[in-house]
Amino acid sequence: MLIEIRVDLKEEIEDPQGKVVEKALRNLGFPVKSVRFSKLIKIELDVKDEKEAIETGKQMCKVLLANPVIEKYTVKVIP
Amino acid sequence: MLIEIRVDLKEEIEDPQGKVVEKALRNLGFPVKSVRFSKLIKIELDVKDEKEAIETGKQMCKVLLANPVIEKYTVKVIP
């Protein structure tokens, strides 16, 4: 079963990578106001159903994939 | 106007970051078969309509945000 985990920085947290890219794009002449990066992690799991897939995804975020102090995450099953 | 650009590695390209995380998750006991990372870039643009937003997004991918040799990208307008 395939899941997709999206990890976003919390809104109040600065995104240094985004700031650098924002400046670079502006210097290239693009009409950019802000840039924020997120991670998308596609994981193939050996589980029996969607419920277990979502639960496993959340557990992996807690243990390894996301930093709860500065990030939030969503887990969804994809086709 | 807000756009979201998704940059994925082409399927035939190895994802070293994914491989490392895959091993780490397996060592932690998770039933993981594969892990692939993608980038999601949220950009606020000063443009007049959706068509211009999409065109600008594609242009930014070509010039800076994606490496066409190993990556593919999609651009969409978000609310």
Backbone of each chain as nested JSON, in Angstrom:
{
  "chains": [
    {"id": "A", "residues": [
      {"number": 1, "name": "MET", "atoms": {"N": [0.846, -1.208, 0.0], "CA": [0.0, 0.0, 0.0], "C": [0.874, 1.248, 0.0]}},
      {"number": 2, "name": "LEU", "atoms": {"N": [0.432, 2.251, -0.742], "CA": [1.242, 3.457, -0.929], "C": [0.663, 4.621, -0.112]}},
      {"number": 3, "name": "ILE", "atoms": {"N": [1.514, 5.277, 0.663], "CA": [1.061, 6.485, 1.346], "C": [1.938, 7.666, 0.952]}},
      {"number": 4, "name": "GLU", "atoms": {"N": [1.365, 8.86, 1.127], "CA": [2.112, 10.073, 0.876], "C": [2.035, 10.928, 2.136]}},
      {"number": 5, "name": "ILE", "atoms": {"N": [3.196, 11.271, 2.637], "CA": [3.266, 12.098, 3.843], "C": [3.756, 13.476, 3.44]}},
      {"number": 6, "name": "ARG", "atoms": {"N": [3.006, 14.471, 3.853], "CA": [3.408, 15.851, 3.576], "C": [3.86, 16.495, 4.865]}},
      {"number": 7, "name": "VAL", "atoms": {"N": [5.064, 17.023, 4.872], "CA": [5.596, 17.672, 6.079], "C": [5.818, 19.146, 5.78]}},
      {"number": 8, "name": "ASP", "atoms": {"N": [5.057, 19.996, 6.468], "CA": [5.163, 21.448, 6.285], "C": [5.76, 22.096, 7.533]}},
      {"number": 9, "name": "LEU", "atoms": {"N": [6.545, 23.115, 7.327], "CA": [6.945, 23.944, 8.459], "C": [5.706, 24.634, 9.013]}},
      {"number": 10, "name": "LYS", "atoms": {"N": [5.632, 24.763, 10.347], "CA": [4.531, 25.54, 10.911], "C": [4.618, 26.975, 10.4]}},
      {"number": 11, "name": "GLU", "atoms": {"N": [3.446, 27.618, 10.299], "CA": [3.414, 28.929, 9.651], "C": [4.316, 29.987, 10.311]}},
      {"number": 12, "name": "GLU", "atoms": {"N": [4.457, 29.872, 11.63], "CA": [5.233, 30.9, 12.34], "C": [6.743, 30.66, 12.257]}},
      {"number": 13, "name": "ILE", "atoms": {"N": [7.134, 29.536, 11.627], "CA": [8.553, 29.201, 11.534], "C": [9.13, 29.703, 10.21]}},
      {"number": 14, "name": "GLU", "atoms": {"N": [10.277, 30.386, 10.291], "CA": [10.949, 30.872, 9.079], "C": [11.449, 29.709, 8.227]}},
      {"number": 15, "name": "ASP", "atoms": {"N": [11.495, 29.91, 6.919], "CA": [12.013, 28.901, 6.011], "C": [13.241, 29.47, 5.295]}},
      {"number": 16, "name": "PRO", "atoms": {"N": [14.438, 29.197, 5.819], "CA": [15.657, 29.788, 5.243], "C": [15.866, 29.386, 3.777]}},
      {"number": 17, "name": "GLN", "atoms": {"N": [15.577, 28.124, 3.441], "CA": [15.719, 27.679, 2.051], "C": [14.777, 28.483, 1.144]}},
      {"number": 18, "name": "GLY", "atoms": {"N": [13.554, 28.663, 1.628], "CA": [12.578, 29.451, 0.88], "C": [13.043, 30.88, 0.658]}},
      {"number": 19, "name": "LYS", "atoms": {"N": [13.631, 31.469, 1.687], "CA": [14.108, 32.864, 1.576], "C": [15.194, 33.001, 0.518]}},
      {"number": 20, "name": "VAL", "atoms": {"N": [16.108, 32.031, 0.483], "CA": [17.197, 32.07, -0.491], "C": [16.65, 31.96, -1.914]}},
      {"number": 21, "name": "VAL", "atoms": {"N": [15.712, 31.02, -2.099], "CA": [15.135, 30.817, -3.432], "C": [14.296, 32.031, -3.836]}},
      {"number": 22, "name": "GLU", "atoms": {"N": [13.601, 32.608, -2.863], "CA": [12.806, 33.826, -3.108], "C": [13.689, 34.95, -3.669]}},
      {"number": 23, "name": "LYS", "atoms": {"N": [14.82, 35.163, -3.02], "CA": [15.746, 36.208, -3.495], "C": [16.276, 35.885, -4.875]}},
      {"number": 24, "name": "ALA", "atoms": {"N": [16.642, 34.617, -5.076], "CA": [17.196, 34.211, -6.378], "C": [16.177, 34.424, -7.486]}},
      {"number": 25, "name": "LEU", "atoms": {"N": [14.915, 34.029, -7.221], "CA": [13.87, 34.187, -8.248], "C": [13.611, 35.661, -8.526]}},
      {"number": 26, "name": "ARG", "atoms": {"N": [13.63, 36.474, -7.464], "CA": [13.39, 37.914, -7.647], "C": [14.529, 38.537, -8.47]}},
      {"number": 27, "name": "ASN", "atoms": {"N": [15.753, 38.107, -8.153], "CA": [16.897, 38.608, -8.917], "C": [16.824, 38.22, -10.393]}},
      {"number": 28, "name": "LEU", "atoms": {"N": [16.143, 37.119, -10.667], "CA": [15.974, 36.691, -12.059], "C": [14.799, 37.399, -12.732]}},
      {"number": 29, "name": "GLY", "atoms": {"N": [14.102, 38.262, -11.96], "CA": [13.027, 39.056, -12.547], "C": [11.628, 38.49, -12.352]}},
      {"number": 30, "name": "PHE", "atoms": {"N": [11.481, 37.407, -11.578], "CA": [10.151, 36.837, -11.365], "C": [9.395, 37.607, -10.273]}},
      {"number": 31, "name": "PRO", "atoms": {"N": [8.077, 37.801, -10.468], "CA": [7.275, 38.6, -9.523], "C": [6.879, 37.795, -8.283]}},
      {"number": 32, "name": "VAL", "atoms": {"N": [7.899, 37.44, -7.485], "CA": [7.695, 36.535, -6.364], "C": [7.541, 37.31, -5.054]}},
      {"number": 33, "name": "LYS", "atoms": {"N": [6.501, 36.964, -4.288], "CA": [6.298, 37.596, -2.99], "C": [6.828, 36.73, -1.845]}},
      {"number": 34, "name": "SER", "atoms": {"N": [6.636, 35.412, -1.923], "CA": [7.166, 34.534, -0.877], "C": [7.317, 33.114, -1.406]}},
      {"number": 35, "name": "VAL", "atoms": {"N": [8.231, 32.375, -0.791], "CA": [8.492, 30.98, -1.171], "C": [8.628, 30.146, 0.099]}},
      {"number": 36, "name": "ARG", "atoms": {"N": [7.899, 29.013, 0.145], "CA": [8.012, 28.097, 1.286], "C": [8.178, 26.668, 0.766]}},
      {"number": 37, "name": "PHE", "atoms": {"N": [9.135, 25.963, 1.334], "CA": [9.367, 24.577, 0.933], "C": [8.687, 23.604, 1.891]}},
      {"number": 38, "name": "SER", "atoms": {"N": [8.187, 22.503, 1.343], "CA": [7.674, 21.39, 2.145], "C": [8.284, 20.1, 1.624]}},
      {"number": 39, "name": "LYS", "atoms": {"N": [8.184, 19.049, 2.447], "CA": [8.65, 17.739, 2.005], "C": [7.455, 16.859, 1.703]}},
      {"number": 40, "name": "LEU", "atoms": {"N": [7.626, 16.048, 0.667], "CA": [6.604, 15.073, 0.311], "C": [7.318, 13.724, 0.292]}},
      {"number": 41, "name": "ILE", "atoms": {"N": [6.825, 12.794, 1.072], "CA": [7.514, 11.509, 1.195], "C": [6.542, 10.408, 0.792]}},
      {"number": 42, "name": "LYS", "atoms": {"N": [6.883, 9.697, -0.289], "CA": [6.034, 8.613, -0.775], "C": [6.603, 7.305, -0.241]}},
      {"number": 43, "name": "ILE", "atoms": {"N": [5.78, 6.552, 0.482], "CA": [6.269, 5.335, 1.133], "C": [5.388, 4.154, 0.773]}},
      {"number": 44, "name": "GLU", "atoms": {"N": [6.05, 3.077, 0.329], "CA": [5.334, 1.829, 0.077], "C": [5.407, 0.989, 1.343]}},
      {"number": 45, "name": "LEU", "atoms": {"N": [4.245, 0.58, 1.838], "CA": [4.178, -0.143, 3.104], "C": [3.623, -1.542, 2.902]}},
      {"number": 46, "name": "ASP", "atoms": {"N": [4.132, -2.46, 3.71], "CA": [3.603, -3.821, 3.701], "C": [2.596, -3.939, 4.85]}},
      {"number": 47, "name": "VAL", "atoms": {"N": [1.374, -3.43, 4.617], "CA": [0.326, -3.462, 5.65], "C": [-0.961, -3.991, 5.022]}},
      {"number": 48, "name": "LYS", "atoms": {"N": [-1.928, -4.317, 5.869], "CA": [-3.093, -5.029, 5.35], "C": [-4.236, -4.129, 4.872]}},
      {"number": 49, "name": "ASP", "atoms": {"N": [-4.35, -2.927, 5.458], "CA": [-5.438, -2.056, 5.002], "C": [-5.09, -0.578, 5.17]}},
      {"number": 50, "name": "GLU", "atoms": {"N": [-6.014, 0.276, 4.716], "CA": [-5.754, 1.719, 4.72], "C": [-5.589, 2.268, 6.132]}},
      {"number": 51, "name": "LYS", "atoms": {"N": [-6.396, 1.734, 7.057], "CA": [-6.331, 2.207, 8.438], "C": [-4.926, 1.972, 9.002]}},
      {"number": 52, "name": "GLU", "atoms": {"N": [-4.417, 0.767, 8.783], "CA": [-3.076, 0.456, 9.287], "C": [-2.013, 1.308, 8.58]}},
      {"number": 53, "name": "ALA", "atoms": {"N": [-2.234, 1.581, 7.291], "CA": [-1.28, 2.401, 6.542], "C": [-1.195, 3.81, 7.139]}},
      {"number": 54, "name": "ILE", "atoms": {"N": [-2.358, 4.399, 7.406], "CA": [-2.393, 5.754, 7.969], "C": [-1.752, 5.768, 9.368]}},
      {"number": 55, "name": "GLU", "atoms": {"N": [-2.101, 4.782, 10.179], "CA": [-1.55, 4.702, 11.538], "C": [-0.029, 4.564, 11.505]}},
      {"number": 56, "name": "THR", "atoms": {"N": [0.447, 3.695, 10.607], "CA": [1.899, 3.492, 10.476], "C": [2.57, 4.792, 10.021]}},
      {"number": 57, "name": "GLY", "atoms": {"N": [1.944, 5.48, 9.061], "CA": [2.481, 6.752, 8.588], "C": [2.605, 7.776, 9.706]}},
      {"number": 58, "name": "LYS", "atoms": {"N": [1.567, 7.879, 10.514], "CA": [1.597, 8.849, 11.623], "C": [2.699, 8.493, 12.624]}},
      {"number": 59, "name": "GLN", "atoms": {"N": [2.807, 7.196, 12.895], "CA": [3.822, 6.742, 13.843], "C": [5.235, 7.056, 13.319]}},
      {"number": 60, "name": "MET", "atoms": {"N": [5.442, 6.87, 12.016], "CA": [6.758, 7.159, 11.431], "C": [7.087, 8.648, 11.503]}},
      {"number": 61, "name": "CYS", "atoms": {"N": [6.051, 9.478, 11.369], "CA": [6.261, 10.924, 11.504], "C": [6.705, 11.263, 12.921]}},
      {"number": 62, "name": "LYS", "atoms": {"N": [6.019, 10.657, 13.885], "CA": [6.344, 10.942, 15.289], "C": [7.764, 10.512, 15.625]}},
      {"number": 63, "name": "VAL", "atoms": {"N": [8.149, 9.337, 15.112], "CA": [9.421, 8.739, 15.501], "C": [10.598, 9.323, 14.708]}},
      {"number": 64, "name": "LEU", "atoms": {"N": [10.37, 9.63, 13.414], "CA": [11.534, 9.986, 12.59], "C": [11.319, 11.11, 11.578]}},
      {"number": 65, "name": "LEU", "atoms": {"N": [10.154, 11.139, 10.918], "CA": [10.054, 11.958, 9.705], "C": [9.756, 13.44, 9.936]}},
      {"number": 66, "name": "ALA", "atoms": {"N": [9.152, 13.771, 11.067], "CA": [8.803, 15.173, 11.31], "C": [9.317, 15.621, 12.678]}},
      {"number": 67, "name": "ASN", "atoms": {"N": [9.61, 16.896, 12.759], "CA": [10.002, 17.49, 14.04], "C": [8.796, 18.27, 14.582]}},
      {"number": 68, "name": "PRO", "atoms": {"N": [8.13, 17.745, 15.608], "CA": [6.861, 18.338, 16.045], "C": [6.995, 19.771, 16.587]}},
      {"number": 69, "name": "VAL", "atoms": {"N": [8.213, 20.163, 16.915], "CA": [8.407, 21.531, 17.422], "C": [8.208, 22.545, 16.303]}},
      {"number": 70, "name": "ILE", "atoms": {"N": [8.661, 22.204, 15.097], "CA": [8.607, 23.191, 14.01], "C": [7.79, 22.733, 12.795]}},
      {"number": 71, "name": "GLU", "atoms": {"N": [7.359, 21.476, 12.791], "CA": [6.677, 20.967, 11.599], "C": [5.315, 20.349, 11.914]}},
      {"number": 72, "name": "LYS", "atoms": {"N": [4.452, 20.352, 10.893], "CA": [3.205, 19.596, 10.996], "C": [3.136, 18.654, 9.789]}},
      {"number": 73, "name": "TYR", "atoms": {"N": [2.323, 17.594, 9.921], "CA": [2.306, 16.613, 8.841], "C": [0.899, 16.111, 8.574]}},
      {"number": 74, "name": "THR", "atoms": {"N": [0.714, 15.631, 7.346], "CA": [-0.536, 14.944, 7.002], "C": [-0.151, 13.65, 6.279]}},
      {"number": 75, "name": "VAL", "atoms": {"N": [-0.966, 12.635, 6.496], "CA": [-0.714, 11.328, 5.883], "C": [-1.934, 10.943, 5.068]}},
      {"number": 76, "name": "LYS", "atoms": {"N": [-1.742, 10.529, 3.827], "CA": [-2.88, 10.025, 3.057], "C": [-2.478, 8.807, 2.217]}},
      {"number": 77, "name": "VAL", "atoms": {"N": [-3.461, 7.955, 1.984], "CA": [-3.25, 6.803, 1.111], "C": [-3.416, 7.276, -0.327]}},
      {"number": 78, "name": "ILE", "atoms": {"N": [-2.515, 6.847, -1.214], "CA": [-2.648, 7.223, -2.627], "C": [-2.773, 5.957, -3.486]}},
      {"number": 79, "name": "PRO", "atoms": {"N": [-3.338, 6.098, -4.683], "CA": [-3.569, 4.92, -5.529], "C": [-2.246, 4.288, -6.011]}}
    ]},
    {"id": "B", "residues": [
      {"number": 1, "name": "MET", "atoms": {"N": [-1.392, 35.762, -5.974], "CA": [-1.87, 34.421, -6.327], "C": [-0.887, 33.365, -5.846]}},
      {"number": 2, "name": "LEU", "atoms": {"N": [-1.431, 32.254, -5.365], "CA": [-0.604, 31.219, -4.749], "C": [-0.494, 30.02, -5.694]}},
      {"number": 3, "name": "ILE", "atoms": {"N": [0.733, 29.585, -5.932], "CA": [0.893, 28.349, -6.703], "C": [1.68, 27.329, -5.875]}},
      {"number": 4, "name": "GLU", "atoms": {"N": [1.49, 26.061, -6.238], "CA": [2.248, 24.998, -5.599], "C": [2.945, 24.213, -6.7]}},
      {"number": 5, "name": "ILE", "atoms": {"N": [4.258, 24.11, -6.566], "CA": [5.051, 23.381, -7.55], "C": [5.54, 22.095, -6.896]}},
      {"number": 6, "name": "ARG", "atoms": {"N": [5.284, 20.987, -7.553], "CA": [5.75, 19.709, -7.057], "C": [6.886, 19.226, -7.95]}},
      {"number": 7, "name": "VAL", "atoms": {"N": [8.022, 18.947, -7.348], "CA": [9.179, 18.473, -8.117], "C": [9.504, 17.049, -7.671]}},
      {"number": 8, "name": "ASP", "atoms": {"N": [9.338, 16.104, -8.59], "CA": [9.627, 14.689, -8.316], "C": [10.855, 14.245, -9.081]}},
      {"number": 9, "name": "LEU", "atoms": {"N": [11.629, 13.367, -8.473], "CA": [12.674, 12.693, -9.24], "C": [12.005, 11.812, -10.289]}},
      {"number": 10, "name": "LYS", "atoms": {"N": [12.58, 11.731, -11.485], "CA": [12.069, 10.784, -12.478], "C": [12.169, 9.376, -11.902]}},
      {"number": 11, "name": "GLU", "atoms": {"N": [11.248, 8.513, -12.348], "CA": [11.162, 7.186, -11.729], "C": [12.447, 6.363, -11.827]}},
      {"number": 12, "name": "GLU", "atoms": {"N": [13.175, 6.546, -12.913], "CA": [14.37, 5.729, -13.122], "C": [15.575, 6.258, -12.322]}},
      {"number": 13, "name": "ILE", "atoms": {"N": [15.403, 7.401, -11.664], "CA": [16.513, 7.993, -10.901], "C": [16.468, 7.533, -9.438]}},
      {"number": 14, "name": "GLU", "atoms": {"N": [17.611, 7.088, -8.925], "CA": [17.713, 6.68, -7.521], "C": [17.512, 7.881, -6.59]}},
      {"number": 15, "name": "ASP", "atoms": {"N": [16.963, 7.624, -5.413], "CA": [16.774, 8.68, -4.425], "C": [17.584, 8.326, -3.174]}},
      {"number": 16, "name": "PRO", "atoms": {"N": [18.817, 8.855, -3.073], "CA": [19.698, 8.476, -1.966], "C": [19.102, 8.824, -0.597]}},
      {"number": 17, "name": "GLN", "atoms": {"N": [18.453, 9.992, -0.508], "CA": [17.812, 10.392, 0.759], "C": [16.727, 9.38, 1.136]}},
      {"number": 18, "name": "GLY", "atoms": {"N": [15.952, 8.99, 0.142], "CA": [14.902, 7.995, 0.37], "C": [15.48, 6.668, 0.852]}},
      {"number": 19, "name": "LYS", "atoms": {"N": [16.582, 6.251, 0.247], "CA": [17.209, 4.985, 0.636], "C": [17.645, 5.005, 2.099]}},
      {"number": 20, "name": "VAL", "atoms": {"N": [18.233, 6.117, 2.516], "CA": [18.707, 6.234, 3.899], "C": [17.525, 6.164, 4.865]}},
      {"number": 21, "name": "VAL", "atoms": {"N": [16.469, 6.907, 4.547], "CA": [15.296, 6.93, 5.423], "C": [14.607, 5.566, 5.431]}},
      {"number": 22, "name": "GLU", "atoms": {"N": [14.592, 4.909, 4.274], "CA": [14.023, 3.565, 4.172], "C": [14.726, 2.604, 5.142]}},
      {"number": 23, "name": "LYS", "atoms": {"N": [16.061, 2.629, 5.132], "CA": [16.81, 1.756, 6.041], "C": [16.539, 2.099, 7.496]}},
      {"number": 24, "name": "ALA", "atoms": {"N": [16.521, 3.404, 7.777], "CA": [16.295, 3.842, 9.158], "C": [14.929, 3.384, 9.656]}},
      {"number": 25, "name": "LEU", "atoms": {"N": [13.904, 3.538, 8.813], "CA": [12.546, 3.142, 9.221], "C": [12.474, 1.629, 9.407]}},
      {"number": 26, "name": "ARG", "atoms": {"N": [13.147, 0.879, 8.532], "CA": [13.132, -0.576, 8.651], "C": [13.838, -1.016, 9.94]}},
      {"number": 27, "name": "ASN", "atoms": {"N": [14.953, -0.342, 10.232], "CA": [15.664, -0.657, 11.48], "C": [14.805, -0.37, 12.711]}},
      {"number": 28, "name": "LEU", "atoms": {"N": [13.897, 0.571, 12.569], "CA": [12.998, 0.896, 13.684], "C": [11.805, -0.064, 13.735]}},
      {"number": 29, "name": "GLY", "atoms": {"N": [11.736, -0.984, 12.782], "CA": [10.683, -1.999, 12.817], "C": [9.475, -1.709, 11.951]}},
      {"number": 30, "name": "PHE", "atoms": {"N": [9.529, -0.641, 11.149], "CA": [8.374, -0.317, 10.297], "C": [8.388, -1.173, 9.02]}},
      {"number": 31, "name": "PRO", "atoms": {"N": [7.199, -1.627, 8.558], "CA": [7.112, -2.507, 7.38], "C": [7.215, -1.729, 6.063]}},
      {"number": 32, "name": "VAL", "atoms": {"N": [8.412, -1.146, 5.842], "CA": [8.602, -0.238, 4.712], "C": [9.234, -0.966, 3.538]}},
      {"number": 33, "name": "LYS", "atoms": {"N": [8.654, -0.778, 2.345], "CA": [9.224, -1.382, 1.132], "C": [10.056, -0.382, 0.337]}},
      {"number": 34, "name": "SER", "atoms": {"N": [9.597, 0.875, 0.264], "CA": [10.393, 1.876, -0.445], "C": [10.006, 3.274, 0.024]}},
      {"number": 35, "name": "VAL", "atoms": {"N": [10.945, 4.208, -0.132], "CA": [10.721, 5.606, 0.266], "C": [11.287, 6.511, -0.82]}},
      {"number": 36, "name": "ARG", "atoms": {"N": [10.477, 7.472, -1.26], "CA": [10.943, 8.461, -2.252], "C": [10.564, 9.86, -1.781]}},
      {"number": 37, "name": "PHE", "atoms": {"N": [11.518, 10.775, -1.857], "CA": [11.258, 12.161, -1.463], "C": [10.952, 13.039, -2.674]}},
      {"number": 38, "name": "SER", "atoms": {"N": [10.047, 13.983, -2.472], "CA": [9.791, 15.009, -3.484], "C": [9.802, 16.371, -2.799]}},
      {"number": 39, "name": "LYS", "atoms": {"N": [9.923, 17.412, -3.623], "CA": [9.852, 18.763, -3.073], "C": [8.515, 19.387, -3.427]}},
      {"number": 40, "name": "LEU", "atoms": {"N": [8.003, 20.167, -2.479], "CA": [6.776, 20.904, -2.716], "C": [7.115, 22.364, -2.418]}},
      {"number": 41, "name": "ILE", "atoms": {"N": [6.89, 23.229, -3.388], "CA": [7.302, 24.624, -3.225], "C": [6.069, 25.507, -3.386]}},
      {"number": 42, "name": "LYS", "atoms": {"N": [5.716, 26.208, -2.309], "CA": [4.551, 27.09, -2.347], "C": [5.043, 28.505, -2.617]}},
      {"number": 43, "name": "ILE", "atoms": {"N": [4.534, 29.115, -3.671], "CA": [5.037, 30.433, -4.067], "C": [3.893, 31.422, -4.228]}},
      {"number": 44, "name": "GLU", "atoms": {"N": [4.052, 32.577, -3.57], "CA": [3.083, 33.65, -3.764], "C": [3.601, 34.559, -4.866]}},
      {"number": 45, "name": "LEU", "atoms": {"N": [2.752, 34.756, -5.872], "CA": [3.164, 35.522, -7.047], "C": [2.327, 36.778, -7.208]}},
      {"number": 46, "name": "ASP", "atoms": {"N": [2.976, 37.806, -7.721], "CA": [2.266, 39.04, -8.033], "C": [1.92, 39.038, -9.522]}},
      {"number": 47, "name": "VAL", "atoms": {"N": [0.87, 38.288, -9.872], "CA": [0.455, 38.177, -11.277], "C": [-1.051, 38.425, -11.368]}},
      {"number": 48, "name": "LYS", "atoms": {"N": [-1.534, 38.624, -12.605], "CA": [-2.917, 39.072, -12.731], "C": [-3.951, 37.932, -12.81]}},
      {"number": 49, "name": "ASP", "atoms": {"N": [-3.548, 36.764, -13.308], "CA": [-4.539, 35.682, -13.4], "C": [-3.878, 34.303, -13.31]}},
      {"number": 50, "name": "GLU", "atoms": {"N": [-4.727, 33.259, -13.3], "CA": [-4.232, 31.898, -13.119], "C": [-3.314, 31.476, -14.261]}},
      {"number": 51, "name": "LYS", "atoms": {"N": [-3.666, 31.883, -15.462], "CA": [-2.86, 31.502, -16.627], "C": [-1.428, 32.029, -16.475]}},
      {"number": 52, "name": "GLU", "atoms": {"N": [-1.321, 33.299, -16.084], "CA": [0.008, 33.894, -15.906], "C": [0.754, 33.21, -14.744]}},
      {"number": 53, "name": "ALA", "atoms": {"N": [0.002, 32.825, -13.711], "CA": [0.613, 32.155, -12.558], "C": [1.242, 30.819, -12.974]}},
      {"number": 54, "name": "ILE", "atoms": {"N": [0.478, 30.045, -13.734], "CA": [0.984, 28.738, -14.181], "C": [2.196, 28.909, -15.093]}},
      {"number": 55, "name": "GLU", "atoms": {"N": [2.077, 29.869, -16.026], "CA": [3.193, 30.107, -16.952], "C": [4.456, 30.523, -16.202]}},
      {"number": 56, "name": "THR", "atoms": {"N": [4.276, 31.43, -15.215], "CA": [5.415, 31.884, -14.419], "C": [6.023, 30.715, -13.641]}},
      {"number": 57, "name": "GLY", "atoms": {"N": [5.172, 29.877, -13.07], "CA": [5.648, 28.709, -12.323], "C": [6.484, 27.791, -13.203]}},
      {"number": 58, "name": "LYS", "atoms": {"N": [5.982, 27.507, -14.409], "CA": [6.73, 26.633, -15.319], "C": [8.082, 27.242, -15.693]}},
      {"number": 59, "name": "GLN", "atoms": {"N": [8.063, 28.553, -15.93], "CA": [9.301, 29.24, -16.299], "C": [10.321, 29.161, -15.158]}},
      {"number": 60, "name": "MET", "atoms": {"N": [9.834, 29.329, -13.907], "CA": [10.74, 29.264, -12.744], "C": [11.333, 27.87, -12.596]}},
      {"number": 61, "name": "CYS", "atoms": {"N": [10.548, 26.848, -12.931], "CA": [11.075, 25.473, -12.89], "C": [12.192, 25.305, -13.894]}},
      {"number": 62, "name": "LYS", "atoms": {"N": [11.943, 25.822, -15.106], "CA": [12.954, 25.668, -16.16], "C": [14.249, 26.377, -15.802]}},
      {"number": 63, "name": "VAL", "atoms": {"N": [14.11, 27.571, -15.206], "CA": [15.279, 28.409, -14.969], "C": [16.008, 28.028, -13.687]}},
      {"number": 64, "name": "LEU", "atoms": {"N": [15.263, 27.623, -12.643], "CA": [15.924, 27.457, -11.346], "C": [15.464, 26.261, -10.511]}},
      {"number": 65, "name": "LEU", "atoms": {"N": [14.163, 25.969, -10.492], "CA": [13.653, 25.084, -9.436], "C": [13.787, 23.591, -9.715]}},
      {"number": 66, "name": "ALA", "atoms": {"N": [13.868, 23.222, -10.982], "CA": [13.948, 21.787, -11.285], "C": [15.128, 21.515, -12.209]}},
      {"number": 67, "name": "ASN", "atoms": {"N": [15.655, 20.321, -12.102], "CA": [16.72, 19.872, -12.992], "C": [16.108, 18.899, -14.002]}},
      {"number": 68, "name": "PRO", "atoms": {"N": [15.93, 19.346, -15.244], "CA": [15.168, 18.55, -16.211], "C": [15.815, 17.199, -16.54]}},
      {"number": 69, "name": "VAL", "atoms": {"N": [17.095, 17.052, -16.222], "CA": [17.76, 15.781, -16.51], "C": [17.237, 14.687, -15.579]}},
      {"number": 70, "name": "ILE", "atoms": {"N": [16.986, 15.05, -14.32], "CA": [16.604, 14.017, -13.345], "C": [15.232, 14.255, -12.701]}},
      {"number": 71, "name": "GLU", "atoms": {"N": [14.618, 15.416, -12.956], "CA": [13.364, 15.731, -12.258], "C": [12.243, 16.103, -13.229]}},
      {"number": 72, "name": "LYS", "atoms": {"N": [10.995, 15.853, -12.745], "CA": [9.839, 16.372, -13.47], "C": [9.017, 17.219, -12.497]}},
      {"number": 73, "name": "TYR", "atoms": {"N": [8.188, 18.1, -13.051], "CA": [7.474, 19.019, -12.156], "C": [6.045, 19.238, -12.632]}},
      {"number": 74, "name": "THR", "atoms": {"N": [5.203, 19.595, -11.661], "CA": [3.843, 20.02, -11.997], "C": [3.573, 21.323, -11.251]}},
      {"number": 75, "name": "VAL", "atoms": {"N": [2.796, 22.179, -11.876], "CA": [2.466, 23.483, -11.292], "C": [0.962, 23.595, -11.186]}},
      {"number": 76, "name": "LYS", "atoms": {"N": [0.447, 23.957, -10.007], "CA": [-0.985, 24.216, -9.917], "C": [-1.278, 25.446, -9.053]}},
      {"number": 77, "name": "VAL", "atoms": {"N": [-2.4, 26.063, -9.352], "CA": [-2.847, 27.208, -8.54], "C": [-3.589, 26.649, -7.338]}},
      {"number": 78, "name": "ILE", "atoms": {"N": [-3.321, 27.17, -6.149], "CA": [-4.047, 26.726, -4.956], "C": [-4.805, 27.905, -4.34]}},
      {"number": 79, "name": "PRO", "atoms": {"N": [-5.836, 27.607, -3.553], "CA": [-6.674, 28.675, -2.997], "C": [-5.907, 29.51, -1.947]}}
    ]}
  ]
}
